[in-house]
Amino acid sequence: MIFKMLYKFLNIIFSGKLKPFAFKIVPPLFLIILILLIWEIIVRSLGIPDYVVPTWQQVISELYMKPMFFIEHSLITLMEAFSGFILGMIFSIFLAAVMVHNNLLERSIYPIALMLKVTPIIAIAPLIVIWLGFGYSPKIFITFLITFFPILINALTGFKDVDNNKYRFFQILNASKFEIFLKLRFFTAIPYLFSAFKISIPLSVIGAVVGEWFTGNSGLGSIILVSNNELQTSTLFASILLLSLIGCLLTVCTNLLEKKVVFWRYNIFID
C-alpha cells in the first residue's frame, strides 16, 4: 500500500510542470533520506554509544532545543566567511588588474601569492591571532588569505584571455587602457571570476572555522572545539550540519547570481 502511494506521488511529481523541479530536488532529497535511514539503523543495531555517534534524531533535537544559540553562532560564522570572501575578491581582482598591465609586477607578485597558497593556513593561524588579537579581525583575515589565490589566478587568466581581433578593434578606436580593461578584459573575465567564486566560497567557510578554532570565543568553529572536548557529539554534529548548510546556501546564491550576470552561457536559442 505504501509503495503504491509512493509510486503515485512520484508519478505526479515527475510529470507535467513539476518535472524540471522534481529532477533537481527529488534525487538528492531521496539520497539524504536514505543516508539518514542507514545512519539510524547502524547506530541502533550496533548499539553505538551516543557520545561516539548520535542518532540523527538526537542531532535534530539538539537544533530544536537550542535554536537561538545555533542561529547566533551561525550568523557569526556566516558574517566572517562572507566578509573575508568579499575582501579577498576585491583585493584579488584589483591585484590581477595591476598584474595584467605590468609583466614585472606579475613576475614579482605571483611567487609570493603562490607561497601563501601552498603554506598551510592552520600553520600561520596562531601568528595571525597573536598579531590581530581575539576579535573578528583574525578570523576575517584568515578567510581572506584562504580565498585570495583562486580568485587572483582566475581573474588574471580571464583578463589575459581576450580575443585579439576585439583587442585590435579597441586600439583602432583609440580606446584608453582603462576602457579596454573595463569593456573588454573585465567582461571577458566574468565567467572566470564566477568559477573562482565557486571555489573560494566553500574555502571561506573553512577559513572562518579555522580562525574560530584559535580564538575560541564565538562561531560554529568554537562550538565544534568545545563540544569535541566535552564529548557532546550531538552538538558537534549539529554544528557540522549548519556549516554544510551555510556553504550550500552561499554556493546556491553564487549560482543564481551567475545565471543572472553571465546569462549568455545559459540562454541558448535554437532556430
Legacy VTK file of the C-alpha trace (Angstrom):
# vtk DataFile Version 3.0
C-alpha trace
ASCII
DATASET POLYDATA
POINTS 271 float
0.000 0.000 0.000
2.760 2.409 0.976
4.756 1.612 -2.153
1.705 2.186 -4.359
1.090 5.588 -2.751
4.778 6.459 -3.156
4.668 5.389 -6.814
1.609 7.562 -7.494
3.197 10.503 -5.682
6.426 10.262 -7.701
4.450 9.809 -10.911
2.567 13.075 -10.223
5.763 14.960 -9.377
7.734 13.725 -12.388
5.009 14.664 -14.844
3.753 17.996 -16.111
5.105 21.330 -14.962
6.792 19.919 -11.861
9.095 17.652 -13.882
12.139 20.030 -14.171
11.867 20.905 -10.483
11.499 17.251 -9.480
14.611 16.134 -11.366
16.647 18.717 -9.438
15.186 18.223 -5.965
13.921 14.646 -5.604
17.159 12.645 -6.320
19.349 14.461 -3.745
16.446 14.539 -1.264
15.942 10.791 -1.688
19.672 10.186 -1.161
19.670 12.299 2.019
16.715 10.345 3.431
18.454 7.067 2.540
21.645 8.167 4.309
19.655 9.158 7.417
17.907 5.771 7.475
21.205 3.878 7.119
22.750 6.089 9.809
19.864 5.350 12.209
19.902 1.602 11.508
23.665 1.273 12.007
23.722 3.272 15.259
20.782 1.400 16.794
21.648 -2.097 15.555
25.294 -1.931 16.633
24.471 -0.201 19.909
26.958 2.607 19.310
27.096 4.946 22.348
25.662 8.454 21.959
29.000 10.067 22.802
30.579 8.305 19.798
27.885 8.718 17.136
24.445 10.159 17.954
21.298 9.296 16.032
20.055 11.857 13.548
17.007 12.343 15.777
19.286 13.489 18.593
21.001 15.944 16.237
17.661 17.408 15.118
16.511 17.535 18.737
19.659 19.458 19.662
18.888 22.062 16.992
15.244 22.222 18.092
16.055 22.665 21.802
18.595 25.491 21.315
17.565 27.344 18.139
18.733 30.841 19.137
22.078 29.524 20.338
22.818 27.919 16.958
21.351 30.806 14.950
23.555 33.337 16.765
26.770 31.401 16.195
25.800 30.501 12.614
25.318 34.177 11.776
28.722 34.989 13.250
30.423 32.328 11.115
28.446 33.445 8.051
29.494 37.065 8.612
33.163 36.129 8.995
33.143 33.890 5.912
31.323 36.419 3.744
33.445 39.373 4.903
36.707 37.528 4.238
35.453 36.408 0.835
34.428 39.951 -0.186
37.791 41.359 0.901
39.630 38.580 -0.944
37.542 39.152 -4.066
38.126 42.924 -4.163
41.854 42.698 -3.462
42.421 39.792 -5.878
40.627 41.486 -8.779
42.499 44.742 -8.133
45.849 42.943 -7.945
45.131 40.922 -11.090
44.214 44.148 -12.925
47.572 45.630 -11.944
49.498 42.476 -12.853
47.946 42.152 -16.321
49.276 45.606 -17.251
52.774 45.121 -15.834
54.793 41.965 -16.509
57.451 42.913 -13.960
54.853 43.181 -11.204
53.294 39.889 -12.287
56.648 38.088 -12.088
57.287 39.670 -8.682
53.873 39.117 -7.065
52.999 35.652 -8.388
55.702 33.725 -6.423
54.645 35.438 -3.189
50.975 34.633 -3.849
51.946 31.030 -4.605
53.889 30.783 -1.338
50.824 31.968 0.571
48.734 29.357 -1.243
50.972 26.375 -0.517
51.576 27.338 3.132
49.011 25.504 5.315
46.699 28.160 6.733
46.445 26.275 10.009
50.228 26.712 10.451
50.139 30.517 10.283
46.766 30.966 12.022
48.344 31.192 15.535
50.621 34.019 14.346
47.663 35.899 12.867
45.794 35.602 16.171
48.838 36.910 18.056
49.154 39.872 15.680
45.458 40.772 15.355
44.019 39.661 18.699
40.980 37.544 19.541
38.181 39.517 17.860
36.701 39.170 14.398
39.782 40.570 12.637
41.984 37.425 12.671
39.114 35.198 11.520
38.226 37.502 8.642
41.904 37.846 7.690
42.402 34.051 7.691
39.343 33.735 5.453
40.770 36.447 3.216
44.057 34.555 2.837
42.414 31.236 2.022
40.105 32.723 -0.644
42.658 35.089 -2.169
44.661 32.832 -4.531
41.895 31.094 -6.577
40.285 34.424 -7.416
43.624 36.017 -8.291
44.606 33.233 -10.711
41.205 33.056 -12.412
40.943 36.833 -12.678
44.429 37.065 -14.182
43.632 34.285 -16.666
40.354 35.932 -17.627
41.931 39.362 -18.117
44.512 37.837 -20.460
42.103 35.670 -22.419
40.841 38.439 -24.695
40.112 37.996 -28.379
42.933 39.520 -30.456
40.554 40.864 -33.102
38.460 42.620 -30.450
41.587 43.995 -28.820
42.840 45.434 -32.110
39.396 46.893 -32.771
39.541 48.778 -29.467
43.020 50.045 -30.360
41.755 51.282 -33.734
39.078 53.241 -31.846
41.871 54.813 -29.723
40.346 53.397 -26.555
42.324 54.036 -23.397
43.780 51.217 -21.280
41.030 51.764 -18.722
38.317 51.492 -21.385
39.910 48.341 -22.810
40.104 46.849 -19.332
36.554 47.746 -18.309
34.769 46.967 -21.585
36.866 44.066 -22.881
39.152 42.458 -20.293
36.749 42.600 -17.342
33.785 41.473 -19.453
35.830 38.507 -20.744
36.913 37.600 -17.202
33.404 37.449 -15.672
32.886 33.687 -16.312
36.378 33.011 -14.908
35.550 35.043 -11.818
32.383 33.102 -11.101
34.313 29.858 -11.470
36.730 31.182 -8.857
33.879 32.274 -6.591
32.511 28.719 -6.586
35.896 27.515 -5.333
36.529 30.316 -2.863
33.122 30.406 -1.156
33.421 26.914 0.404
37.006 27.795 1.331
35.751 30.931 3.086
33.678 28.776 5.464
36.751 26.631 6.161
38.818 29.760 6.828
36.242 31.130 9.263
36.168 27.823 11.179
39.970 27.637 11.363
40.050 31.167 12.768
37.379 30.292 15.346
39.378 27.284 16.484
42.240 29.559 17.524
40.146 32.343 19.049
37.531 30.071 20.599
35.042 32.735 21.711
32.208 32.609 19.155
31.043 30.944 15.957
30.338 27.361 14.957
34.063 26.551 14.914
34.353 27.319 18.619
31.239 25.218 19.327
32.823 22.287 17.481
36.009 22.651 19.522
34.208 22.826 22.883
31.718 20.043 22.106
34.549 17.792 20.903
36.452 18.284 24.165
33.307 17.592 26.217
32.154 14.627 24.043
28.896 16.391 23.179
28.654 14.712 19.801
25.060 15.727 19.103
26.101 19.389 19.380
29.177 18.614 17.281
27.114 17.013 14.506
24.555 19.831 14.625
27.325 22.417 14.145
28.810 20.454 11.240
25.352 20.242 9.641
24.895 24.013 9.943
28.325 24.642 8.415
27.353 22.474 5.453
24.094 24.397 5.072
25.966 27.739 5.163
28.348 26.548 2.443
25.441 25.254 0.338
23.493 28.496 0.808
26.408 30.654 -0.332
27.090 28.347 -3.291
23.440 28.370 -4.399
23.353 32.180 -4.171
26.508 32.327 -6.304
24.982 30.007 -8.926
21.799 32.084 -9.087
23.803 35.300 -9.425
25.933 33.729 -12.157
22.834 32.832 -14.174
21.687 36.453 -13.965
25.063 38.042 -14.750
26.568 35.518 -17.190
23.213 34.928 -18.858
24.699 34.267 -22.310
26.124 30.950 -21.050
22.660 29.664 -20.124
20.303 31.260 -22.654
20.695 29.094 -25.735
18.327 29.829 -28.587
17.642 27.197 -31.190
16.063 28.143 -34.510
LINES 1 272
271 0 1 2 3 4 5 6 7 8 9 10 11 12 13 14 15 16 17 18 19 20 21 22 23 24 25 26 27 28 29 30 31 32 33 34 35 36 37 38 39 40 41 42 43 44 45 46 47 48 49 50 51 52 53 54 55 56 57 58 59 60 61 62 63 64 65 66 67 68 69 70 71 72 73 74 75 76 77 78 79 80 81 82 83 84 85 86 87 88 89 90 91 92 93 94 95 96 97 98 99 100 101 102 103 104 105 106 107 108 109 110 111 112 113 114 115 116 117 118 119 120 121 122 123 124 125 126 127 128 129 130 131 132 133 134 135 136 137 138 139 140 141 142 143 144 145 146 147 148 149 150 151 152 153 154 155 156 157 158 159 160 161 162 163 164 165 166 167 168 169 170 171 172 173 174 175 176 177 178 179 180 181 182 183 184 185 186 187 188 189 190 191 192 193 194 195 196 197 198 199 200 201 202 203 204 205 206 207 208 209 210 211 212 213 214 215 216 217 218 219 220 221 222 223 224 225 226 227 228 229 230 231 232 233 234 235 236 237 238 239 240 241 242 243 244 245 246 247 248 249 250 251 252 253 254 255 256 257 258 259 260 261 262 263 264 265 266 267 268 269 270
